[in-house]
Every structure is written in C-alpha cells, then in structure tokens.
Amino acid sequence: MDILKISHVTKTFGTKKVLNDLSFSVPEHSVFGFIGQNGAGKTTTMKIVLGLLERNQGEVFVNGEKVIFGQNTTNKYIGYLPDVPEFYDFMTPMEYLTMCGQITGMCKNEITERATELLKLVGLNVENKRIKGFSRGMKQRLGIAQALLNSPKLLICDEPTSALDPMGRKEILDILSSVKEHTTVVFSTHILSDVERICDRIAFLHEGEIVLGGTLEDIKNIRNGESIELEFLTVKDAERFLELSAGGEKIGRTKLLFSKRTERDMLEMMECLSQNQIPVVRLERLEPTLEDLFLEVIGK
C-alpha cells in the first residue's frame, strides 16, 4: 500500500508556478528521498501534504485519506520534523516529550514508556541537561524523537541533515534508516550522498516537476554503461594508452576516464594493456552517482 500519494498537484504563488502537475507515491515501510536544489519546491510540497498550504489543482492522500487544506485529520498519521525545529530551551528532553504527549492526549504511562524508548533510540537517554545547551545535531535528534512520539505511519523530515557536521549527519541517517520497520520515512535533501546511503526510492524535483523517479537501483541503471578510470605510473604511459583507446579524457597527469563503457570495453582495455606492455597502477569501474544522473537530467 502507498502511505502517501500525490496526484497532479499544481501550486502557484502569484505568477510563479512552484509545482507543476506533480505526481508520485511512497510505499509503506520505505525510505523515500525527495531530492532537489534549494527553491525546487520541496518544502512547498511537504506543507501541502500537511494541509498547511492550499494547492491550486490535484489531490493528496495520506494512508488512503484525502488531505484537505485547513484541516488536520490526516495529520494523525504523520510525524513532522522541520528543517529548523524549535524547542523550549529551559526544558530537558524528557520534560519536552512529556509536554508534547500531554498536548496530544497520550496517557501518563504511555508517555513515559514511549519517551524513554525514543530518547534511547536517538541517543539522548543520558542527557538530563537543558535543551538550551544542545548542539544542532542533538536538537535534530530530539526533533525526530518528538515526531515519532505518536507512532506515526509517515515520518516527514525537511532537510534533516542540513548544516550538520559529518558525524551529526551520520547519526541522523542511522536513526532514519533504523525506524523504517515501524514507519515510512520521507525526507527532502539536496545532499545526494545521504540519499544513496539510506534510500529505497527517490524522486528528483526540478523546477516544480519530477524529472526522474523510482528505486535507487533502477535510477542508476538508466545510464547506459559505467565509467572506467585508469591510473598509470607515468604521464608517458597514460598518453600512450590514450592514443590506443579512443574516447578517453585526462582527469589528472596520470589518470584517464572513459565514460559510458561496458564490461566488454573493460576486457578490451585489459587486453590492450597486456599486448602493449603498459603498466597500470589501477583500473576501476565507476558506477554513476546520483549527482551525475541529476546533472544529466536537468541538462547541466
């Protein structure tokens, strides 16, 4: 079942069309990467899903129920982490989650049990200091705990790793990856390496339209062939091999890159090296990255 379905959604602000006939769906218990440059329309889409923005055309369904602007009935299925979560800095993590549980009508025992479980999940169970002293990464982790408090069917995270250091990004990605057994994760980002690490399915958003979407494996298989990189001992060896094998380009003094090549091409290169007795330091097949594919589909 698709936990989220967006069908032919259009959104304009004045004369500017931010979303143009946007359609995609997210299956249950997956990690879905919603990718796009800053200003592509990612946050606008999420606000429409939450019923906070009115769409001009199209329909949105969460867990099979239609999202209606200005109403929050479908939000009972959703946990939401904004790009910059705000907290009451004078509280501890447990105090904050307890307050959130009380607001949503959870019983006392359930709040204590769930908050304890989630603080352990996000690595804040030993933190009893005030939120005021938290780093950006710690606040993001607390934000995820708060978004998961009501055991939502859909967790939406808007740029959750933005502005975090490498360790902070790793912590957030590990948490998001670990919760997909219990919920479905949709997170927007422009950091493509994060998507490659944990996502099952992705959608590229460009100028308000999905220009590429599907499983991570299918997306990478779109490009016909992979690249082959060779590194030689000397500049002379590199130049000699470049003369023997057409279509390569120099990417360093002793490195050559051959794009869109097959396994047969690699075998022929190895045979050429052997026959001409050209020593090679390294011969490596490179899979296309999401960055390569994204730049291709947007024409850059």
C-alpha positions as CSV (number, residue, x, y, z in Angstrom):
1,M,0.0,0.0,0.0
2,D,1.1,3.6,-0.7
3,I,1.2,5.6,2.5
4,L,1.5,8.8,0.5
5,K,0.0,9.6,-2.9
6,I,0.4,12.9,-4.7
7,S,-1.6,13.2,-7.9
8,H,-1.3,16.1,-10.4
9,V,-0.6,18.8,-7.8
10,T,0.0,22.3,-9.0
11,K,0.8,25.3,-6.8
12,T,1.4,28.9,-7.8
13,F,2.4,31.9,-5.8
14,G,1.2,34.9,-7.9
15,T,2.5,34.4,-11.4
16,K,5.2,31.9,-10.3
17,K,4.4,28.2,-10.7
18,V,6.2,26.4,-7.9
19,L,4.8,22.9,-8.5
20,N,3.7,21.8,-12.0
21,D,1.5,18.7,-12.3
22,L,3.4,16.9,-9.5
23,S,2.7,13.2,-9.1
24,F,4.5,10.5,-7.1
25,S,3.7,7.9,-4.4
26,V,5.5,6.4,-1.4
27,P,5.0,2.8,-0.4
28,E,4.8,1.7,3.2
29,H,8.0,0.9,5.2
30,S,10.4,2.6,2.7
31,V,12.8,5.4,3.0
32,F,12.0,7.9,0.2
33,G,14.4,10.6,-0.8
34,F,12.8,13.8,-2.2
35,I,15.7,15.5,-3.9
36,G,16.0,19.0,-5.4
37,Q,18.0,22.1,-5.4
38,N,17.1,24.9,-2.9
39,G,13.9,26.5,-4.2
40,A,12.8,23.5,-6.2
41,G,9.6,23.2,-4.3
42,K,10.4,20.5,-1.7
43,T,9.2,22.4,1.4
44,T,6.1,23.6,-0.5
45,T,5.2,20.0,-1.3
46,M,5.6,19.0,2.3
47,K,3.4,21.9,3.6
48,I,0.7,20.8,1.1
49,V,0.9,17.2,2.4
50,L,0.4,18.6,6.0
51,G,-2.6,20.7,4.9
52,L,-0.8,23.9,5.7
53,L,-0.8,25.2,2.1
54,E,-3.7,25.1,-0.4
55,R,-2.9,23.6,-3.8
56,N,-4.4,25.0,-7.0
57,Q,-5.0,21.6,-8.5
58,G,-4.6,17.9,-7.8
59,E,-5.1,15.6,-4.9
60,V,-3.1,14.3,-1.9
61,F,-3.8,11.2,0.1
62,V,-2.2,10.0,3.3
63,N,-2.9,6.5,4.4
64,G,-5.8,6.4,1.8
65,E,-7.5,9.6,3.2
66,K,-7.7,12.8,1.2
67,V,-5.7,15.8,2.6
68,I,-7.9,18.9,2.9
69,F,-6.4,22.4,3.3
70,G,-7.0,23.9,6.7
71,Q,-8.0,20.5,8.3
72,N,-5.6,18.3,10.3
73,T,-7.5,14.9,10.3
74,T,-4.8,13.2,8.1
75,N,-2.0,14.6,10.3
76,K,-2.8,11.9,12.9
77,Y,-0.8,9.6,10.6
78,I,2.1,12.0,10.3
79,G,5.2,12.9,12.3
80,Y,6.9,16.1,11.1
81,L,10.5,17.4,11.6
82,P,11.0,20.9,10.1
83,D,14.5,21.9,8.9
84,V,15.0,24.1,12.0
85,P,13.0,22.6,14.9
86,E,12.1,24.9,17.8
87,F,12.0,23.9,21.5
88,Y,11.5,25.4,24.9
89,D,15.2,25.7,25.9
90,F,14.5,25.6,29.6
91,M,13.2,22.1,29.4
92,T,15.1,18.7,29.5
93,P,14.4,16.2,26.7
94,M,12.1,14.2,28.9
95,E,10.2,17.2,30.0
96,Y,9.7,18.4,26.4
97,L,8.5,15.0,25.2
98,T,6.2,14.7,28.2
99,M,4.6,18.0,27.4
100,C,4.2,17.0,23.7
101,G,2.5,13.8,24.8
102,Q,0.1,15.6,27.1
103,I,-0.9,18.0,24.3
104,T,-1.8,15.1,22.0
105,G,-3.8,13.3,24.7
106,M,-1.5,10.4,25.5
107,C,-1.9,8.8,28.9
108,K,0.9,9.3,31.5
109,N,2.2,5.7,31.4
110,E,2.3,5.7,27.6
111,I,4.2,9.0,27.6
112,T,6.8,7.8,30.0
113,E,7.3,4.5,28.2
114,R,7.4,5.9,24.7
115,A,9.6,8.9,25.6
116,T,12.1,6.7,27.3
117,E,12.2,4.4,24.3
118,L,12.7,7.2,21.8
119,L,15.3,9.1,23.8
120,K,17.3,5.8,23.8
121,L,16.8,5.4,20.1
122,V,18.1,8.9,19.3
123,G,21.0,8.7,21.9
124,L,19.7,11.3,24.3
125,N,18.6,9.0,27.2
126,V,21.6,10.0,29.3
127,E,21.2,13.7,28.6
128,N,19.4,15.4,31.5
129,K,20.6,18.9,30.8
130,R,18.5,21.7,29.4
131,I,17.9,21.9,25.7
132,K,19.5,25.3,25.7
133,G,22.9,23.6,25.8
134,F,22.2,21.2,22.9
135,S,24.2,21.2,19.7
136,R,22.3,21.4,16.3
137,G,22.7,17.7,15.9
138,M,21.3,17.0,19.3
139,K,18.3,19.2,18.6
140,Q,17.7,17.3,15.3
141,R,17.7,14.0,17.2
142,L,15.3,15.3,19.7
143,G,13.1,16.6,16.9
144,I,13.0,13.1,15.4
145,A,12.0,11.7,18.8
146,Q,9.2,14.2,19.1
147,A,8.0,13.4,15.6
148,L,7.9,9.7,16.4
149,L,6.1,10.1,19.7
150,N,2.7,9.2,18.4
151,S,4.0,6.2,16.4
152,P,3.1,7.8,13.0
153,K,2.7,5.8,9.9
154,L,4.6,8.5,7.9
155,L,7.6,10.5,9.1
156,I,8.3,13.6,7.1
157,C,11.7,15.3,7.6
158,D,12.6,18.6,5.8
159,E,16.3,18.8,5.2
160,P,17.2,16.9,8.4
161,T,20.9,16.8,7.8
162,S,21.3,20.3,6.6
163,A,24.1,22.3,8.3
164,L,25.2,19.3,10.3
165,D,28.8,18.1,10.5
166,P,29.7,14.6,9.1
167,M,29.2,12.9,12.5
168,G,25.9,14.6,13.1
169,R,24.7,13.6,9.6
170,K,25.7,10.0,10.2
171,E,23.7,9.9,13.4
172,I,20.6,11.3,11.8
173,L,20.8,9.0,8.8
174,D,21.4,5.9,11.1
175,I,18.2,6.8,13.1
176,L,16.1,7.3,9.9
177,S,17.3,4.1,8.5
178,S,16.5,2.2,11.7
179,V,12.9,3.3,12.0
180,K,11.6,2.1,8.6
181,E,10.4,-1.2,10.1
182,H,7.8,0.8,12.1
183,T,7.1,3.8,9.9
184,T,7.6,5.2,6.4
185,V,10.3,7.9,6.0
186,V,10.2,10.8,3.5
187,F,13.0,13.2,3.7
188,S,13.9,16.1,1.5
189,T,17.5,17.0,0.8
190,H,20.0,18.4,-1.7
191,I,22.8,16.2,-0.3
192,L,22.8,13.3,-2.7
193,S,25.3,11.2,-0.8
194,D,22.8,11.0,2.1
195,V,20.2,9.7,-0.3
196,E,22.5,7.0,-1.7
197,R,23.2,5.8,1.8
198,I,19.8,5.0,3.1
199,C,17.0,5.5,0.5
200,D,15.0,2.7,-1.2
201,R,13.2,5.0,-3.6
202,I,13.9,8.6,-4.8
203,A,12.3,11.4,-6.8
204,F,14.3,14.3,-8.4
205,L,12.4,17.5,-8.3
206,H,13.4,20.3,-10.7
207,E,11.5,23.5,-11.4
208,G,8.4,22.0,-9.8
209,E,8.4,18.8,-11.8
210,I,9.6,15.2,-11.1
211,V,12.3,14.7,-13.7
212,L,13.4,11.3,-12.5
213,G,12.0,8.8,-10.0
214,G,12.0,5.2,-9.0
215,T,14.0,2.7,-6.9
216,L,17.7,3.6,-6.3
217,E,18.8,0.6,-8.4
218,D,16.5,1.4,-11.3
219,I,17.7,5.0,-11.4
220,K,21.3,4.0,-11.5
221,N,20.6,1.5,-14.3
222,I,19.2,4.3,-16.5
223,R,22.6,5.3,-17.7
224,N,23.9,3.0,-20.5
225,G,27.2,1.8,-19.2
226,E,29.5,2.9,-16.4
227,S,32.8,4.8,-16.4
228,I,36.2,3.3,-16.3
229,E,39.1,5.1,-14.6
230,L,42.8,4.1,-15.1
231,E,45.8,5.4,-13.3
232,F,49.3,4.9,-14.8
233,L,52.8,5.1,-13.4
234,T,53.9,7.8,-15.8
235,V,52.5,10.6,-17.9
236,K,54.0,8.9,-21.0
237,D,52.2,5.6,-20.3
238,A,48.9,7.5,-19.9
239,E,49.3,9.4,-23.1
240,R,50.3,6.2,-25.0
241,F,47.2,4.4,-23.8
242,L,45.0,7.4,-24.7
243,E,46.4,7.1,-28.3
244,L,45.5,3.4,-28.4
245,S,42.0,3.7,-26.9
246,A,39.7,6.4,-28.3
247,G,37.2,8.3,-26.3
248,G,39.1,8.9,-23.1
249,E,39.8,12.1,-21.3
250,K,42.6,13.1,-19.0
251,I,41.5,13.9,-15.4
252,G,45.0,14.2,-14.0
253,R,48.6,13.9,-15.0
254,T,48.5,10.1,-15.0
255,K,44.7,9.4,-14.9
256,L,42.3,8.7,-17.7
257,L,38.5,8.5,-17.6
258,F,36.4,6.6,-20.2
259,S,32.7,7.3,-19.8
260,K,29.7,5.0,-20.6
261,R,31.6,1.8,-21.1
262,T,30.6,-1.8,-20.8
263,E,32.2,-4.9,-19.3
264,R,33.4,-5.8,-22.8
265,D,35.1,-2.4,-23.1
266,M,36.9,-3.2,-19.8
267,L,38.1,-6.5,-21.1
268,E,39.4,-4.9,-24.3
269,M,41.3,-2.3,-22.3
270,M,42.9,-5.0,-20.2
271,E,43.9,-6.9,-23.3
272,C,45.4,-3.6,-24.8
273,L,47.4,-3.0,-21.7
274,S,48.8,-6.5,-21.8
275,Q,49.6,-6.6,-25.5
276,N,51.4,-3.3,-25.4
277,Q,53.0,-3.9,-22.1
278,I,51.8,-0.7,-20.5
279,P,52.0,-0.9,-16.7
280,V,48.9,0.3,-14.8
281,V,48.6,1.3,-11.2
282,R,44.8,1.0,-11.1
283,L,41.9,0.1,-13.3
284,E,38.5,0.8,-11.7
285,R,34.9,0.6,-12.9
286,L,32.9,3.5,-11.5
287,E,29.1,3.4,-11.0
288,P,27.2,6.5,-11.9
289,T,26.5,8.7,-8.9
290,L,23.2,10.4,-8.2
291,E,24.9,13.7,-8.8
292,D,26.0,12.6,-12.3
293,L,22.5,11.5,-13.1
294,F,20.8,14.6,-11.6
295,L,23.1,16.9,-13.6
296,E,22.3,14.9,-16.7
297,V,18.6,15.1,-16.4
298,I,18.5,18.8,-15.7
299,G,20.8,19.5,-18.6
300,K,23.9,20.7,-16.8
